[in-house]
């Protein structure tokens, strides 16, 4: 993983989890590393946390045949990559080349959360937003099978009934917006 922090004054910090470190910094038993860029704790600064999953032979002890042992996560290390006093000077933070934080005015915006909300609620030009897609797929499944209810259809496509209900709450807002645009278009047609 590579984290880049770009500052207003032109400074660029680059943190690379692959460079200048042993391939297995957590030891020979490490099979999986988990890196966290803690955008949710900016009041404490910008932190990078690294944890690891061990494959300890003891995990296999007393297991029945055919049972897969579980590698357990162990807490690793926490690294302060930008102190709270530096946050006001950050222009953007990139994680593996993707914007994670960007400055808008006097504040930093969590771009990953913004992208997720945008995909849920707004069309990207290539089709309806995800909330509308969920509703459409559930409606199509129910139309093809009279015995299927909303909860079963939602579950079949990887969603809960609660997620479907949330998406449906948005639908009337989108319909009103579309209807008002169509009415305006019709009003302008005669002019």
N, C-alpha and C positions, 0 to 999 in steps of 0.2 A: 504494500500500500504506500502511496505517496501523498502527502499532505503539503499543499503549498499555501502560504499565507502572504498575500500582497498588501503592502502598507501604502498609505497616502504619500509618504516621503520617498517612494521608489524602492524601499527595502523589500526584499523577497526572502522568506524563510522556506526552506524545503526540508521536509522530514520524510525519510525513505526507510521503510521497515526492512528492505532487502539489502541496502548498501552498508558496507562496513560492519556488518554483524554476522556472527556465525549462522549457518543455515538452520541450526537448531539451538537457539539461545536458551531454551528451557530444558535442554537435556535430551538424551537419546530416546526417552519414552514419549516425547511430544509428537503427536500425530496431526494435530490441528491447532491453529492459532486463531484467536478471536480478537480483532482490533475494534475498538470503539472510539469514535470521535464524538465527544460529549457536547453536542450543541445545546443540550437541554440544561446545562449547568453553567452558562456564561457568566452568571453573577460571581462565580468562583474563578473565572478565567477559562481558557480553552484547553481542555485536557484530551490526551490520547491515552487510552488504557489498553493494555495487552494482557490477554489471558491465554491459557493453554489447556489442551485436553491430553491427558496421559493415557498410555496403554501400559498399565501396570499388570504384570502376570498374576498378581493376587486377585485381580478382577475376575479371573477365570476359575478361581477355586470354588469348589462346591456347586458348580453349574451343571445342570443336566445336559446330556448330549443334545446338540441342535440348538441350544440357547446361545445367543450372541452376547458376549460380554459388553459392558457399557464403559466407554472411556469417559471419565468424569472431568468436568471443568475445574480447573484450579485457578485461583486468583494469581495474576501475574504482577504487573507493574503499572503505575500511573505516572504519566509524564506531562508536566505543565508546558505546553508549547506556545502559549500566549498569556501573559499575565493580565489581570483585570485592567491595569493602567495602560496596556497596549491595545485593548479592544477598540477604543475610540479612534485609533489610527488605522484600523484594518479596513481595506477596500473590499477584499473578497478572500474567501477560503475555498480552495479546490481540493477535492478528494479524488484521486486517480483521474484527474482531468475534468471532473464534473463539478460545477459550482455547488457548494454546500451552504455557504453564507455569502451575502452580498450587501454592501452598504446602499441604503436608500435614504437620502437625507441624513439625519443624525442617528439613524438606527440600523442595526444589522437585521437582515431578513433571512430566515431559514428557507432556502430555496428548495430543498428536498420536500419540506412540508407544503410549500406553495405549489410545487409541481404536482404533488399528490392531490391536493384540493382542486387544482385546475383540471386534472384528468377526470376527477369525479363529477365536476359541476359544469365544465365548459367544453364545447366541441373544439377539437384540434383541427377542424377543417377536413379530416379524413373520416369522419363519422360522428355519431352522437357521443355525448359524454358517458362515462362508465355507469353513472346512476341510471341513465336512460337505457343503456344497453342491458343492464340487469333486469329492468322492468320488461323490456321487449322479449328477452329470452324466456323469462318466467311466463309471460303471457302466451308465447308460442308453445311452450311445453304444455301448459294447461289446455290450450286449444286442441292439441294433438291427443290429449288423454283426459277425458272427462272425470276420471277418478282421482286425478292428481290435484292436491290442494296447493295453496301458495307456499306453505312451509316446506313441503316435499320438493316442489319445483326449485325453490331457492336453494335448498340443501344440495340438490342434484348438481347445480352449477357452482357450488362452492361458497354460497352465501347463507346467512341466517335469515330468519323471518324478520328480525329486528333491522337488519341491513336493508332488506326489501322495503319495509315500512318507511325507513328514513328516505330511501330513494323516491318513494311515492309521494312523500311530503313535498319534495322538490318539483314534482311534475306539474301541479297546478300553477306554480310560479312560471314555469317555462311555457305552458299553454297560454297563459294570459299574455305573456310577452309576445308570442307568435301571433296571437289573435289581434293584438293592438297594432302590430306591424302590418298585418294584412289589411286591417281597416284603414290605416293611413294610406296604404297603397291604392286601395279602392277609391278613397276620397280624392287622391291626386290624379287618378285616371281621367276624371271628367274635366279637369282644369285645363 
